[in-house]
Amino acid sequence: MSDRDLKSHQDDQRDPPASYFWTTTYAEKMRATLGIDACRKLAIFPLPKGFLLSVIVPVYNEGNTVASVIDRLRATGIPMQIIIVDDGSQDSTPVALAELSQDNALMVFSHEQNRGKGAAIRTGIAKATGDIVVIQDADQEYDPSDFRYLLQPLIAGEADVAYGTRYGHYDRQLSPWWHQAVNGLITYLASIAIGIRLSDVETCYKMVPREHLHAIQDQLCENRFGIEIELTARLARQNLRFTERPIRYRHRWYDEGKKIGWRDGVSALWCILKYGLLRR
């Protein structure tokens, strides 16, 4: 085998870059191999030319996990604008972000004091310039490779808003019964008050075209986890088409850094009344 043939053979054996799996070439190859129906179920489709996904990453005391989450985001191969908002962290997060900020592809912003996830999301929305925006927690409970399933109905024009649901499917780690029960109650009440039937209103993965978020960004005011209810209610008032897609989820325990507590559950009930029934 000549040197040229050897090099060609070695090139053929290399794994293609992750971005290749979003190209028209790959999608057409898979459709020819697997068929259209199989590709739809597997969410194999090309991204539009020049597409950009804005990913808002609220961070509070996640120094041990934030770098690995950024690596997982990049591993998807999706063209991204990654917006990291440090919400007044007091652990090693600033050190980790200082190292990450050397990468010009990342946008890093900081709140001097902890203001809450909602405040961090609002900061991120104001900086987003991508076609579609999604929220990614800085822990390791959610897998960014599931973005594929959320993007599919938005790119196809079949929905305006895509939520990832952690419940009602088999490919997931089971959460404590009380966690799922409380989330189920909040989601049920929110569905009644807001007027759309959801199965997981508290999910982190809310994927929305940027123009819909910018239309309501001046109205958003919740600083903590109440943003999940407020954001949903304000999007629903725009008469947008919602869809849910199953996502994987690895429940984190409080000794691992989980932050949401019973007070946030009470706050969620108030937000359901405020933004749902009272339509504030």
N, C-alpha and C positions, 0 to 999 in steps of 0.2 A: 504494500500500500504506500503510495507516494505521500510526501508531507502534506500536499494540498488535500488529498483524499482523507488523510488522517485528521486534519483540522476540521474538514467538513463533517466527518463522522462525530468528532468531539462536540462540535456545535449542535448537532442534531440531538445529542444525548443530554445537553444542558436543559434544566428546567426553564421554561419561558418566564419572563418577569410577570408579577402579579397583574400588572396593568393589561397584559395580553388577554386575560379572561374577560375583559370588558369591551373587546373590540368586535367590530362587525365580522371580521375574518373568523374569529373563534366561534361566535354565535352561529354563523352560517355552517361552519364545519360540524358543530354539535347538532344542529337541526337536521343536517343530512345524515348524521350517524344515528341519532336517537329518535328523531321525529319531533314535530312541533309540540305535541301534547306533553312529552317527557321534558322538553326544555322549559315549557311553561311551569310545570310542577317543580322543577329544579331551579327556577328563576335564573335561567341562562338567557341573557339579552345584552345587546350593546348599549353603551352610554352615548348620548348625543355628542357631537363634536363640540369641544370647548366646555363640556360640562364640569361643574365644580360643586362639591359638597362642603358646606360649612359645618364643622363639628365643634359644638360648644362643650368644653370640659370644665365644669365647676370643680374646684379643688379646695378641700379643707382638711388639713392634717392627713394627707395621703402620700407622705414622702416615700413609703416603701413600695407603692404600687403605681404611681403616676407614670414613671418612665416605661414600665412594661405595658401599660395601657396605650401609650403613644405608639409603641412598637406594634401592638396589635392593630391599631388603626391604620398604620402604614402598610401592614401586611395584606390589607384588603385589596390594594392596588387601585383604589378609587382616587381620582384627583381630588385633593382635599385642601381646604383652608382650616387648619386646626387652631382654635381659639381657646387658650387656657386662661381661666380666671381664678387666681389664688384668693380665696375669701378669708384673708387674715389668718393663715395657718401659723401654728406655734410649734410645729415639730420640724422635721428635716425637709419639709416640702420646699421652702425657699431655696435650700441648697440644691435639691434635685432640679428645680425649675431654672436655677442659674445655669446649670450645665445644659439643660435642654434649650434654653434661650439662645445659646450659641448657634443653633440651627436657624438660619434666616427664614426657613419655611414655616416656623411656628410663630404664633402671636401670643405673647404672654402679658397679662394684665394683673394688677394686684389691688385688692382692697386693704386699706391700712388696718381696719378692724373687721372682725367676723360679722357679716350682715345677713347671711343665710343663702341657701341655694337659689331662691328666687331672685335675689339681688344679683348674684353671679350670672344667672341666665339672662337677665335684662342687660347687663353689661355686654354679654356675648352677642345678643341679638343686635345691639347697636353697631357692633363691629362686623357683622356678617355681610359678605358680598357674594356668596355662592348662590347657585340656582335653587338649591334645597338646603334646609337647615335641620340638623338633628342634635339631640343632647346625649352626651356620653359621660356617665359617672366615672370618677377617677379611681374607683376600686375595681375589683375583678369579677363583679357579679354578672356583668353583661358581656356578650361576645360580639364585637363589631362585624364579624363575618356574617351576622344576621342582617346587616344593612341591605344585603342583596334582596331579601324578601320584602323589605319595606319600600325600597326604591322601585321595585317592579310595577306596582299599580300606579305610582305617581308618574313614572316615565311613560307608561302606556296610556296615560290620560284616563284611567279608570277610577281614580279617586283624587281628592284634593289634600287629604290628611291621612297619614298612615301611623297607627299605633302598634307597638309590639306588645303582644299579650303573653304573660308568663304562665297562664293557666288554661286548662281545657285541652291540653295535648300531652302526648306521652314523653317527648324528648326534653325532660326537665328534672332537676333535682327537687325533691319534695321539701316544701317549707314547713316550719312548725304549724300545727293546726290553727293556733290562735292568730298567727300572722296572716294566713290565708283567709280566716274567718273575718278578721277586722277589715282586710282589704276588700273582701267580697261585700261586706255591709256598706262600706264607703262607696264602692263602685255602684252598687245597686241604688243607693240614695242619690248619688250624683246623676245617674242615668235618668231617674225620674225627674229630678229638678232641672236638668239641662235639656233633656229631651232627645238624647241619642242613647241607644242601648250598647253600652260598653261592657267588657269583661275584666278590664284592668286599667282603671283611670289613673292609678298611681305609678304606672310604668314609667321608667326613665326614657325609653325609646319612643319619642314623639317626633315624627319626621314631617316637616311642613315646608312647602315652597316659600322662599324668602318674602315674596310680596305679601303673602297673607299674614306673616308675622310683623312686618313693618307697618301694616295697616292698623295693628292693635298695640304696637310697642309703647306708645305714649299712654295707653290706658292701664297697662300692667303695673301693679303696685305691691303684690305680695312678696315679702322678703324671704320667707322660709318655704317649707314644703307645700304650703297652700297654693303655690304657683301651679301645681299640677291641676287643681280644680279650676283656678281662675283662667289659666291658659285654655283649657278645654272649653269652658263656658264661652269665652270670648271668640274662640274659633267657630264654635257651633252657631253663634249669632250671625255669622257671615253666610250661613246656609251652605257651608262647604260639605262635600261628600267625604265621610269618614270610612276608613276600613281598618281592620285589625289583621295582623299576621303573627303566627306563633314564633316565639323567640326562646332561646335557651337562657337559663338563669341559675346561678349558683348562689344560694342564700349565704349571707355573711352574718356572723354572730357579733354580739356587742363587744366581746373581748378581742375581736378582730378589727374593731373600729366602726361598727355600724352606729349611725347617729340618730336616726329617726326614732322617736319615742311616743309614749302615750299622749303627751301634750300635743304632739303633731296630729294625732288622731282626732282629738277634740277640736283642734284648729281646722281640720279638714271638714268637720261637720258644720262649723260656723261658715266656712267658705262656700259650702254647698247651699246654705241658706242665703248668704250674701250675694253670690254670683249666679246661683241657679234660680231660686224662687223670687228673690228680690231684684234680680237683674241689675245689680249695681255696676 
